[in-house]
């Protein structure tokens, strides 16, 4: 299996990025915080998804950790090859809930529904925990140990067991069934005891039924006797009560006769009618209202004082409408003049510019001279710019010769070769036996030594010639300053100096560019001329407006002063005059109106008083609210008394006839107290109900005896069967555990053998003997003692962990090896251990793909 590529839309800090995974070792070397672990987490999430984030979670889950920092799409796609097929997974993750995630699977670019979530379990045959343990290795990975899923895969690979066989689940199920049987058996035993106790209680209840029936019959006879006695006493009590009611009617009639006589004595002239009472109350209310209104029909003291003051102010005459309008216009004109004057005073001028040219005037003659000087400077500068700075002429110079000795070196080399050949020939000639051969050898050696001498001599002559010839004289073109340019330069400098000294420095210019600064000076002077003209016009206008303001102020002061107004703010004076005049007219009119209204009120009040007096003469009491209320109440009471008296007399007679009251009870005869008897009778009835209910319940309860006896027999049989089932489940579990132990003892050996091969790089640490138990726990023999991997250093532990995982993978997968993700798991390794790991991984990458993420060049796997 091989990862081909990945595209991340948004995952953590990575956004819109593509990855192409190479075969063998695909290494990502980047600094911390640049997304290495994020890429590793993305690969895992694409195959196994991510857990839902809940509000109650205290841990920071991957879904919340890798939600895109800048928002947007959360997810991406990954492409991988499995056998001859190419698969593509596309996932979009929701922010919190896994149920809202989407997964699309394509096989050879066609939609495919054979891979469902979690995809990793279908592709690798491992659950998420086993994937993280074997194929997803980081610095927090544990050393050894397997998961149930890994054991299952190892077992399947060896014995071709069914894919859905899981011994832990089977044992857990058997244990659960056994415990359920034990629990049910205990429940049955407890139920058996309860049923035996229930049966004993039912037998006891059956024996008490006869006694309960006899007690109920006796109680019912007593109840009937008490009911008869209680009825006779009640009828006598009712007769006594009826005579008492009749006597109460007679007593009430006597009281009403006395009340009637008392009211007739108090109101001898009779009782006023409702209409009369209504009329006199209306007159009383009218009298009070008119008196109150009459008290308000005068000016208040404050209004009287204001009216007197205003009369004094307008004692010399009242202002006409035309005068008030003229005052308003004058005040408005004065206000406008003040605004205009203020605007002129606040007008902004370039005081710095005015001061500059007022203190140092630039007259017409000065400007003419400035124009001449600047023209003189420009003309000289134009000639100076046209005149070249330098001219060229012919000259001679001595040049140093740099020789190359390549020819001499070649000649000396050949001379040495011939010299060596001569020595070899001379030595060879000494070994020859015949004179002829020696002569030939001698001639050859002589020729060789001559050639060597000639070549050496020629090389020496060439070298000496070059050695004593070091310089030569040659012609060249020389560049010098142009002598015609100096007079022009002096003319230009004199003109420039005159402009600076007489004008630019005088007006605070630095004199760096005279043409530009003269242009600025003329522009500044033109601006000054306009500003000076505007300043003079502004001053003249301000003087004229100030004079108008003074005259208008004196006029308005006199005008308002004659009405007693002395305020410096003429707007306020104008408002005050208008308000005072309006108030004066209003108070004067109001007083006249109130005086007329008061006269009318006095006439109406007299009429009301006369009507009140007529009422008092008729009924002989003062007509006030209290007396009228009493008279009204007395009249109603008298009418009610007459009606009630007649009603009481009629009720007494009717009651006597209705109850047939002819003979009174004996004097001193009183009620019989029935409360105790009724309470006793009530208790007896309650007891009757209780006994009847108890008898009914006991009879119904006794009917259950056959049912309970049957349940006891059935429950005993079920308890016996449950105990047999529990024993059977326990025996089955023991058998499976024994079989699983024997099986693991066989499976651990191939894993251990592969582990020994991979961990050979630290053999000096682990020693000669390495052991692995049925649960894949590793120990080793060192210095005659069995030691655990806990005693290893961090680096050695990391090597062991890697070796163990590779050993397990080799035994789990035959040909279609999955990729391995290494998220910087070797941080604790020293240089030697890292080199050992590098050899393991590079050898491993020949048969499977390794995704390696690291932040250190020293821990790079591809380092040479």
Phi, psi and omega in degrees: 000147184209133171286134181259308184200168176209147173231125181254112174291311179195120180202108184064230181272352181275133182218128175052061182228144180250148176228135173244116187271129180271161174288164182072231182264118172255107187253135173246109179255111183208158180291164176300142178087002182259013168101016180293305180296330178295319177297316179299315179296325179297316180300314180297315183296326181294330181267332186235000181070190180223151182290152175292141176266124179250155180296331183277354181295134174262332178278151181270096187284163183302322183299318178286326184291321187257009174300132187310131182301322184259015181076194179090199183296139182242099180147205181167208182217157177216138182244135179215157179254135178227107187068230179266003184254149176249126181247149176227124178254129175239122182233141169237121182264139172282167184291325186227323189255131179290338180292340180266003177289156175236142180225126174240136181238132177238134177243117184053045177069013176243141178304140185220135180246017180282335179258111177251164178292140353281128184300322184302325180293326178285322185282311186262343186074022182231144172283177185298319181297317181291322176301313180295329181286322188256312191258351184234089191251124174234189185290346181264006184294138178285166187286297186229190180099149180235172176254170177301321181296320180292315179301318180299316181293319177298316180297317181298320182294332184273310189252006181054042178287162182297145182296331185268007180279128179221105186299319181300319180293321180295313180298319179296320179295318179296318179297319179297316180296319179297316179295322178296319178296316179298316180297317179295322179296317178298319179298319179295320179296317178296320179296324179298317178297317181297319181293323177297317178295321180296320180294319179297319179296322180295321178296318179297318180298322182296324180291329184274000184294318183297314180297322181294322180293318180297319180296323180292320179297315180298318182295320181293326177293318178296322181297317181296318180298314180294326179296320180295315181296321182292328181292316180296317179294325180293320180295323178292322179295325180293321179298315178299317181296322181295316177297326178292324178293317180298317179296326179292325176297317180296319180295318179295325179296319179297316180297320180294323177298319180293319179296321180296315181295323181295316180293321180293328179288321183290317184246078182292328180278004182094182183252133178295145179284169179296325180293317179296316178298320180295319181293314183292326176295323178297319180293320178298317180295321179294318180299314181295319181295318182290323177295318180294317180295324179295324179292335179268357185274040174219158176292148175288165179300321180295317179295323178297317180295319179296319182295319179297318181295318182291325175300320180293319181296322182259027180291334180268006179129154179262143181289140178278167179298322181295320180295319180296320179293320179297320178299318179299317181295317180297317179296318180295318179296319179298317179297318179296320179298319179296321179295317179297316180298318180296321178297320178294322180292327183271000179301137184266134177231153177279082185298327180294319179292317179299316181296321184299312184271342174288323179282326181232079185297145176251095185285171181298320180297320179296319181294324177294317179295322179298321179296320180295314182296318182289328176293319178299320180293317181295318180297314181296321181292326178295317178294320181297319181291329180283332183283126181294150181286327184227164173228160182247149178208160182282148180201168178242156179204156179264131184240135178284134181265131176254110185272150172254131184258026182295320182295315181297319182297321180295316180297316179297324180294314179295322177300318179295322179296315179295324178295318178294322178295322178298316180297319180295320180293320180298316179294325180290324181295326179295336182269354181284148185263327184264155182289323182297314180296323180293324180293315177301317181294324180292317179298317180297321182290326179294318178297320181294319182290327177294315179298320179296319181293319180298312181297322180292321181294315179300315180298323181290321179298314181297320181294317182293321179299316179292326183294320183270353176252096186249341181224166175208157180258134180222155177275149177203167180262123184259140178254125181229166179294147181278118183289341181284347186275338185295314179299320180297320180295321180294319178299316181294320181293319180297314180297318180296317181296319180297319179296317181294311186292318188273337186231303189296311181295326180299325181254028169067034174262144185286340178077031180277320178227098190295323181296311181295319184287327175294319176300317179295322180296315180295319178296322180292322180291323177297320177296322179297319182299316179294318182294322182292319178296317180295323181294319181294318179297319181298320182293318180296315181297322181295322180294320181293317180293323180296322179294318178297320181297319182296315181293317183292327180295317180297320181296313182292326179297317179294319185294315181282333182295328182289348175253017175077018181255120184231062180250140182284339178269104185292335174298316177294322178300315182295318177294318182297317180298315181294318179295318181296318182292319178295319179295321180299313180295321182295313182293321180296318179291320181296319181296316180298319181293319181294321180296320178293318181294324180297321179297317179295321180296321181297320179296314180296322181296320181296319179298317180295320181296323180294320178295321179295318181295322178299319179296316182296322178294326183288317187251002172061037169210154184292134182275085171237175187298318183294311181295322178294321179295317179296317180297319179296315180295319180296319179298316180293319180299320182296316179295317179296323181296317179297314181295315183293324180297314179296321181293318181294319179298318181292319181296320181297315180295315180297319181297319181296318180290319182297318184271359178055051182275104180245316183242127180284151173296159179301146181296134180091354179285132185237174178297145168274133182283107182267354187297317181294318181294318179296321179296318179296317179298322180295319178298319180296321179293320177297319179296322178299314180298317181298314181296319179297317180295318181295319179298317179297316181295318181295321178297319179292322181294317183298333180295344183277354186302313179297322180296316181295319179298320178294317179298322179300317180293316180295319182295322179297321179293319179294321179298319180296318180294321180296320179296322177295319179297316180301315180298321180293316179298317181296320179294321178297317180296318178298320179296315180295321178297317179297318180294320181294323180295316179296321181294317181294325178301326178284321186287332185290332185298310180298326177294317180297317181300316179292324178297319180299319180295314182292323185274009180299338182292341177237035183298328180296336180274314185281339181085189185279329188249120178240135184239151176217124182276183184296338178263015176066026174275134188258134169226164179214157183259125182218126178057037176078008181234147176276124183239154175267163179291351177297336183280352182283159174287171180299317181294316179294324178297319180296320178295316179299316181300315179296316181298318181297314182296320179294324178295318179295316180299319180299327181273344180271327186238132182273309186230313184278074184290134177281163175289160178236131178257120178247104181265077177048056182275358188251032184295333184269002185279141172275181186298318183294313180295324179295322178294323177295315179297321180300321178294318180298312184293318180296324176290319180297323185292351178288335183244350181209164182269136179237121174263110186243126182241125181210159178250004187235131176295327180295334181260014180294139179277340183262014181290134180272000000 
